[in-house]
Amino acid sequence: MKRIVIIDDELNICNSIQFAVKQVGFECDFFTDPTKGLDSLQSKLPDLVILDIIMPALDGLEICREIRKQSETIPIIFLSSRDDEFDRVLGLELGADDYLCKPFSMKELIARIKVNIRRSELLSSNDTDSRNNKFECGPLVIDEESYTASFCGQCLKLTVTEFRILQYLVADMGMVKTREQLLSKAFPQDYHVNDRAVDTHIKRIRRKLAQINSQIEPIETVFGLGYKFII
């Protein structure tokens, strides 16, 4: 059974998430003391971590840094308030897979947990079952069922949100997608996310593409409008 760990100093949020997560068949532990939560992660990593950003003594950003020293693949979902936009963007830069703003939809959180865990499983097993729904766009291959992609024959390690954005751009290749459209696709239930989150995700996608092949720059910025995929 998959195990999830929540680290959040708000007890009522921890209780609510734990109840919802157990209802769909996952094990779940939570820590309202971030230091104890980090200690537990250093002893044994779970299958997914849910982190609040702003906490006393030790914040979620520092815990994220410590997790990434142990594992580059364990999914991390940040929870954040409406007012800490800078921290949310920094969290994505540090390697968080996803985030939701408080207050959030529990249904949306559960959906994102399931997708992140499934994607992590497929990446770990290198599952390339030909029955998956794949399509190719030049050197880019998108697998819509497993939420995975490859570029120039190499695995492109995207978060779920990054995958959604890239998938949406590729689906209408050459067409400009506004930041508002990309936000709607990447965060369908989150109405507190703004344009800066899209720019951060695009920056990370570009960096990951360049690490594989820096000679190809498939995402073009259309100033004042948004982005388009041009391969």
Disulfide bonds with the S-S distance in Angstrom:
none
